[in-house]
Amino acid sequence: MYKIIQKRKIWLSISGTLVAMAIISLFVWGLRFGIDFTGGSLLEVKFSNNQPAVTEIQETLKDTGLSSLTVQPMEGGIFILRFQENSEETHQALLSKLNEFAAGKGDTVEELRFDSIGPSVGKELKSKSFNAIIIVLIIIIAYIAFAFRKISKPVASWKYGLAAIIALAHDVLITLGVFAVLGHYYGTEINTPFVAALLTLLGYSINDTIVVFDRIRENLPRSEEDFEGTVNTSVNQTMARSVNTSLTVLLVLFAILFWGGSTIHDFVLALSIGVFVGTYSSIFVASPVLVVWEKMKKN
C-alpha cells in the first residue's frame, strides 16, 4: 500500500507551487479574451460549388488586418467567421475579399448572416459566466455537506465540501494559468467554449473527489486505523479506478486534440489539462487537506 497521505507535504507543496505559478501568470499576463467577451462580429457565408480549406480563407483575409479571426467550417460549404471589428466598412471589405477568392475558383459566395456583439454585451456575458461558476461551487459545497451530514467525527461534514472546493479551485487556477501562458506566447483566446470546458471540468473533478470521500465514509465506522490511516487506505482502494478512468478520457481527448477540428481545439485542450490536474487533486490534494484539518484540530 502506498503511503500517499503520510507524504502529503510533498504533494501539497507541488500543488502550492503550481497554483502560485498560475496566479503569477494571471497577474502578469492575464487572460486573452476573445470576441465573445470583448465584442466583435460573426459572419456566416456559403460557397456555392465547393468547400475551400480553412487555411485558404485565412490566407485570403490575412491582409485585411482582422483581429482575433477564427474560421469555423460547417457542412454544405458554409463557414462561420468571427473577428474583433464590427464596423460596416470591415464587413463590406471582408465580403469583397471573399468574392474575389471565390471568383478565382469559379465559385460564388452568399452571405447568410452577419451579427455584431457590442462590448457591453461581451461584458455582460463575462459577468454571467463568472457568476455561473460561483453558483456551481456554492451548490457543490451544499450538496457534499448534505450528503456527508451523518459524518461528524473526526472532521465535520461541511469540511468535506470545503476540501472538494479547494481541490476544484486548484484545478481551475492551474488551467487558467496555463491559458494565460498560452495567450501570452501563442495568442490563445478565452471564449464561451472555454467556460463550458471549465464547468465540465468542475463536474468531472468533483465526481472523482466524491468517489474517494465516499470510500472514506464507508471505511470510517469499521476501520481500526486512525483517521490518517483510514484516509490513506481509502485513497489506495480508489486510486486505480480514478487513474484508469482518467486515462480512458484523456486518450479520447488527445485523439480529438490532434486529429479533430481547429474550432474545438482550445475547448479540448482545456478539458485535457483539467482532467489531468483534476485526477491529481482528487488523490493528492482533497484527501490530504482533510487529514491536515484533523491534525490541526487535535493540536
C-alpha positions in Angstrom: 0.0 0.0 0.0 1.3 3.4 -1.0 1.9 5.9 1.8 0.2 8.8 -0.1 -1.4 10.6 2.9 1.8 10.2 5.0 3.7 12.1 2.3 1.1 14.8 2.0 3.7 17.6 2.4 5.3 16.6 -0.9 2.0 16.6 -2.8 0.7 19.8 -1.3 4.0 21.5 -1.9 3.8 20.6 -5.6 0.2 21.8 -5.8 1.1 25.0 -4.0 3.9 25.7 -6.3 1.8 25.1 -9.4 -1.0 27.3 -8.1 1.4 30.1 -7.2 2.9 30.0 -10.7 -0.6 30.1 -12.2 -1.6 33.1 -10.1 1.6 34.9 -11.0 0.9 34.2 -14.7 -2.6 35.5 -14.4 -1.4 38.7 -12.7 1.5 39.3 -15.0 -0.1 38.4 -18.4 -3.8 37.9 -17.7 -6.2 36.1 -20.0 -6.6 36.9 -23.6 -10.4 37.3 -24.1 -12.0 36.6 -27.4 -14.9 38.4 -29.1 -17.5 36.6 -27.0 -16.3 38.7 -24.1 -14.8 41.8 -25.7 -17.3 42.3 -28.5 -16.9 41.6 -32.2 -18.6 40.3 -35.3 -19.9 37.0 -36.7 -20.2 36.5 -40.5 -21.7 33.3 -42.0 -21.2 32.7 -45.7 -21.8 29.8 -48.1 -19.7 28.8 -51.1 -21.9 27.5 -53.8 -19.8 24.9 -55.6 -17.1 23.7 -53.3 -15.7 24.0 -49.8 -12.3 25.5 -49.6 -9.8 24.7 -46.8 -9.8 26.9 -43.7 -6.2 27.8 -44.3 -7.1 29.2 -47.8 -9.7 31.5 -46.3 -7.3 32.6 -43.5 -4.6 33.3 -46.1 -7.1 35.3 -48.3 -8.1 37.5 -45.3 -4.6 37.9 -43.9 -4.2 41.4 -45.5 -7.4 42.8 -44.1 -5.9 43.2 -40.6 -8.7 41.5 -38.8 -8.1 40.9 -35.1 -8.9 37.5 -33.4 -10.1 35.9 -36.7 -11.4 32.4 -36.4 -12.8 30.4 -39.3 -15.3 27.6 -38.4 -16.2 25.2 -41.3 -19.7 23.7 -41.5 -21.4 21.3 -43.8 -22.5 22.3 -47.3 -19.7 24.8 -48.0 -20.8 27.1 -45.1 -18.2 28.9 -43.0 -18.6 31.0 -39.8 -16.1 33.8 -39.4 -15.6 35.6 -36.1 -13.4 38.7 -35.7 -12.9 41.7 -33.4 -14.0 44.5 -35.7 -17.7 45.3 -36.0 -17.9 48.2 -38.5 -19.8 48.1 -41.7 -16.7 49.1 -43.7 -14.9 46.0 -42.4 -17.9 43.9 -43.2 -18.1 45.0 -46.8 -14.3 44.7 -47.3 -14.4 41.2 -46.0 -17.2 40.2 -48.4 -15.3 41.8 -51.3 -12.2 39.7 -50.4 -14.2 36.5 -50.2 -16.0 37.2 -53.5 -12.6 37.8 -55.2 -11.3 34.5 -53.7 -14.4 32.6 -54.8 -14.4 34.1 -58.3 -10.8 32.9 -58.8 -12.1 29.4 -58.2 -15.1 29.8 -60.4 -17.4 29.9 -57.4 -19.7 32.4 -55.7 -20.2 33.4 -52.1 -23.6 34.0 -50.4 -23.9 35.9 -47.2 -26.2 34.1 -44.8 -25.8 36.1 -41.6 -23.9 39.0 -40.1 -24.2 39.8 -36.3 -22.2 42.2 -34.2 -21.6 41.9 -30.4 -21.0 45.2 -28.7 -18.5 45.5 -25.8 -21.4 45.9 -23.3 -22.9 42.5 -24.3 -19.5 40.9 -24.1 -19.0 42.4 -20.6 -22.4 41.0 -19.5 -21.5 37.6 -20.9 -18.2 37.6 -19.0 -20.1 38.5 -15.8 -22.7 35.8 -16.2 -20.0 33.2 -16.9 -18.2 34.1 -13.7 -21.5 34.0 -11.8 -22.3 30.6 -13.2 -19.0 29.2 -11.9 -19.5 30.7 -8.5 -23.1 29.3 -8.2 -21.9 25.9 -9.2 -19.2 26.0 -6.5 -21.8 27.0 -3.8 -24.2 24.3 -4.8 -21.4 21.7 -4.7 -20.5 22.7 -1.1 -24.1 22.5 -0.1 -24.6 19.1 -1.7 -21.5 17.5 -0.2 -22.3 18.9 3.2 -25.8 17.3 2.9 -24.5 14.0 1.5 -22.0 13.6 4.3 -24.2 15.1 7.1 -24.1 11.9 9.1 -20.3 12.2 9.5 -19.3 14.5 12.3 -16.1 12.9 13.6 -13.3 13.5 13.4 -13.9 16.0 10.6 -17.2 17.9 10.2 -19.3 17.2 7.1 -19.0 20.7 5.7 -15.3 20.4 5.7 -15.6 17.6 3.1 -17.4 20.1 0.9 -14.7 22.8 1.5 -11.9 20.3 0.8 -13.6 19.5 -2.5 -13.8 23.2 -3.4 -10.1 23.7 -2.5 -9.3 20.9 -5.0 -11.6 22.4 -7.6 -10.0 25.9 -7.1 -6.7 24.2 -7.6 -7.8 22.6 -10.9 -9.4 25.8 -12.2 -6.4 28.1 -11.3 -3.9 25.8 -12.9 -5.9 25.5 -16.1 -6.4 29.3 -16.2 -2.6 29.8 -15.5 -1.8 27.5 -18.5 -4.1 29.5 -20.7 -2.6 32.8 -19.5 0.8 31.5 -20.7 -0.6 30.2 -24.0 -2.4 33.5 -24.5 0.8 35.5 -24.0 3.1 33.4 -26.2 0.7 31.8 -28.7 -2.3 34.2 -28.8 -4.8 31.6 -27.4 -8.1 33.2 -26.6 -10.7 32.6 -24.0 -14.3 32.3 -25.3 -17.6 30.7 -24.2 -16.4 27.2 -25.1 -13.6 27.6 -22.6 -16.2 28.5 -19.9 -18.1 25.3 -20.9 -14.9 23.4 -20.6 -14.4 24.8 -17.1 -17.9 23.8 -16.0 -17.4 20.3 -17.4 -14.1 20.1 -15.5 -15.8 21.1 -12.3 -18.3 18.2 -12.7 -15.7 15.7 -13.7 -13.3 16.6 -10.9 -15.9 16.7 -8.1 -17.1 13.2 -9.2 -13.6 11.9 -8.8 -13.2 13.5 -5.4 -16.6 12.2 -4.2 -15.6 8.6 -5.1 -12.6 9.0 -2.7 -14.7 10.7 0.0 -17.4 8.1 -0.2 -14.9 5.3 0.4 -13.6 7.2 3.4 -17.2 7.4 4.7 -17.7 3.7 4.2 -14.4 2.8 5.9 -14.6 5.1 9.0 -17.1 3.1 11.0 -15.3 -0.2 10.6 -11.7 0.8 10.4 -9.3 0.0 13.2 -6.8 2.6 11.9 -6.6 6.3 12.9 -8.1 8.9 10.6 -4.9 9.3 8.6 -4.5 5.6 8.1 -8.2 5.2 7.1 -7.9 8.0 4.6 -4.7 6.5 3.1 -6.4 3.1 2.8 -9.4 4.7 1.1 -7.3 6.6 -1.4 -5.3 3.4 -2.3 -8.6 1.5 -2.8 -9.9 4.1 -5.2 -6.7 5.2 -6.9 -6.7 2.6 -9.6 -10.2 3.4 -10.6 -9.6 7.1 -10.8 -6.4 6.8 -12.8 -7.9 4.2 -15.2 -11.0 6.3 -15.8 -8.9 9.5 -16.4 -6.5 7.7 -18.8 -9.5 6.5 -20.8 -10.9 10.0 -21.0 -7.5 11.5 -21.9 -7.0 9.0 -24.7 -10.2 10.2 -26.3 -9.4 13.9 -25.7 -5.9 13.5 -27.1 -7.3 11.9 -30.3 -9.7 14.9 -30.7 -6.9 17.3 -29.8 -4.5 16.1 -32.5 -7.0 15.0 -35.2 -10.1 17.0 -34.5 -11.1 20.3 -36.0 -9.3 23.6 -35.1 -12.6 25.1 -33.8 -12.8 22.8 -30.8 -9.0 22.7 -30.2 -9.0 25.1 -27.3 -12.1 23.5 -25.7 -10.5 20.0 -25.8 -7.1 21.4 -24.6 -8.8 23.0 -21.5 -10.6 19.7 -20.8 -7.3 17.7 -21.2 -5.4 19.9 -18.8 -8.3 20.0 -16.4 -8.8 16.2 -16.3 -5.1 15.6 -15.7 -4.9 18.1 -12.9 -8.3 17.1 -11.5 -7.2 13.5 -11.2 -4.1 14.6 -9.3 -6.1 16.9 -7.0 -8.7 14.2 -6.2 -5.9 11.9 -4.9 -3.2 14.2 -3.7 -5.0 17.4 -2.6 -8.6 16.9 -1.4 -7.9 13.9 1.0 -4.7 15.3 2.4 -6.5 18.5 3.2 -8.9 16.6 5.4 -6.1 15.0 7.3 -4.4 18.4 7.8 -7.6 19.7 9.3 -7.9 16.7 11.6 -4.3 17.2 12.8 -4.9 20.9 13.4 -8.0 20.1 15.4 -6.0 17.7 17.6 -3.3 20.2 18.2 
